[in-house]
Amino acid sequence: MQDVTAGPFTPGTVCALLGPNGSGKSTLMRAMAGLVPSSACVTLNGAELSRMSLQDRTARCLYLPQALPAAVHLPVLEALIAARHTAHAGRLAPASGTPQEETIQAALDSLTLFGIPHLAMQAMDELSGGQRQLVGLAQALSRKPQGLLLDEPLSALDLHHQFAVMDILRRETTAHQLVTVLVLHDLNIALNRADTVAVLHAGQIIASGPPASVLTPDLLREVYRVQARVEESADGRKFVSVDGIV
Ligand SMILES: Nc1ncnc2c1ncn2[C@@H]1O[C@H](COP(=O)(O)OP(=O)(O)OP(=O)(O)O)[C@@H](O)[C@H]1O
């Protein structure tokens, strides 16, 4: 990938990273997370992540990959508690003095936030794809990061859960002033649920800003090679209507 200037991403807002297959979205996310070699300077709330150890970096800025790691035969609740301990093992929060009940409650709260407390005792390797994605998100938020990098966090979710998760992410992002960047393919969700969008095309961010100003028919033609209209419903919701491919 060529040099890319991404951001600044504003605390308290959700930015959707968009672009066609192979445009560099995952590569950019992985570079921001420090998982691919990069000379980029990445800062979060004034701290230079690129100068930190991967452990300190991960404690501040959590990256959820597109393909989740192989699930282990461990109850969901235990997996969440283990994730919190991993975060506390960094230098941000002391592990000692944290009562066990508090840790368990935080993990349960996180599952409840995503509407899946009933999965607490189910084994990770017995979850459906969508359930695993929800648990992954609950695990990410239970670690109390300042930044969230989510690569296609809605890819395995049904329509209800796609919107529910976006609403949760928006609420948590506002409440905790998180910097949230997520890769999306659904332009209608980006139009109606993201605060800003950034569009990658052939390894470069070619447009960024409020979704409705960025996602114009001209941009959709150039980037996605579709002939499309951006229409507005009676109640003000925007949607992309595709007439054909070009
Ligand atoms: N480890 C790697 N080594 C070499 N090339 C890679 C590597 N990872 C990705 N690429 C290439 O970089 C380009 C961008 O890939 P990337 O996964 O970032 O795209 P993407 O925008 O996330 O695509 P998609 O929407 O299909 O997930 C692709 O051409 C891909 O083949």
The ligand as an SDF file (V2000), in Angstrom:
LIG
                    3D

 31 33  0  0  0  0  0  0  0  0999 V2000
   -0.0560   -9.8840    3.7700 N   0  0  0  0  0  0  0  0  0  0  0  0
   -0.2300   -9.3940    2.5420 C   0  0  0  0  0  0  0  0  0  0  0  0
    0.7710   -9.4910    1.6470 N   0  0  0  0  0  0  0  0  0  0  0  0
    0.6450   -9.0100    0.4070 C   0  0  0  0  0  0  0  0  0  0  0  0
   -0.4620   -8.3940   -0.0480 N   0  0  0  0  0  0  0  0  0  0  0  0
   -1.4680   -8.2660    0.8000 C   0  0  0  0  0  0  0  0  0  0  0  0
   -1.4310   -8.7490    2.1290 C   0  0  0  0  0  0  0  0  0  0  0  0
   -2.6000   -8.4550    2.7400 N   0  0  0  0  0  0  0  0  0  0  0  0
   -3.3390   -7.8180    1.8140 C   0  0  0  0  0  0  0  0  0  0  0  0
   -2.6630   -7.7050    0.6670 N   0  0  0  0  0  0  0  0  0  0  0  0
   -3.1440   -7.0670   -0.5660 C   0  0  0  0  0  0  0  0  0  0  0  0
   -3.4180   -5.7020   -0.2690 O   0  0  0  0  0  0  0  0  0  0  0  0
   -4.5520   -5.2930   -0.9920 C   0  0  0  0  0  0  0  0  0  0  0  0
   -5.5530   -4.7440   -0.0150 C   0  0  0  0  0  0  0  0  0  0  0  0
   -6.0320   -5.7980    0.8060 O   0  0  0  0  0  0  0  0  0  0  0  0
   -7.0090   -5.5290    2.0260 P   0  0  0  0  0  0  0  0  0  0  0  0
   -7.2460   -6.8300    2.7100 O   0  0  0  0  0  0  0  0  0  0  0  0
   -6.5030   -4.4080    2.8380 O   0  0  0  0  0  0  0  0  0  0  0  0
   -8.3170   -5.0670    1.2390 O   0  0  0  0  0  0  0  0  0  0  0  0
   -9.7570   -4.7390    1.7700 P   0  0  0  0  0  0  0  0  0  0  0  0
  -10.0960   -3.3630    1.2720 O   0  0  0  0  0  0  0  0  0  0  0  0
   -9.8730   -4.9650    3.2370 O   0  0  0  0  0  0  0  0  0  0  0  0
  -10.6040   -5.8000    0.9610 O   0  0  0  0  0  0  0  0  0  0  0  0
  -11.9380   -6.6500    1.2840 P   0  0  0  0  0  0  0  0  0  0  0  0
  -13.0930   -5.6780    1.2250 O   0  0  0  0  0  0  0  0  0  0  0  0
  -11.9760   -7.6310    0.1630 O   0  0  0  0  0  0  0  0  0  0  0  0
  -11.7900   -7.2960    2.6310 O   0  0  0  0  0  0  0  0  0  0  0  0
   -5.0630   -6.5190   -1.7520 C   0  0  0  0  0  0  0  0  0  0  0  0
   -4.6380   -6.4390   -3.0860 O   0  0  0  0  0  0  0  0  0  0  0  0
   -4.4530   -7.6620   -1.0260 C   0  0  0  0  0  0  0  0  0  0  0  0
   -4.2370   -8.7430   -1.9090 O   0  0  0  0  0  0  0  0  0  0  0  0
  1  2  1  0
  2  3  1  0
  2  7  2  0
  3  4  2  0
  4  5  1  0
  5  6  2  0
  6  7  1  0
  6 10  1  0
  7  8  1  0
  8  9  2  0
  9 10  1  0
 10 11  1  0
 11 12  1  0
 11 30  1  0
 12 13  1  0
 13 14  1  0
 13 28  1  0
 14 15  1  0
 15 16  1  0
 16 17  2  0
 16 18  1  0
 16 19  1  0
 19 20  1  0
 20 21  2  0
 20 22  1  0
 20 23  1  0
 23 24  1  0
 24 25  2  0
 24 26  1  0
 24 27  1  0
 28 29  1  0
 28 30  1  0
 30 31  1  0
M  END
$$$$
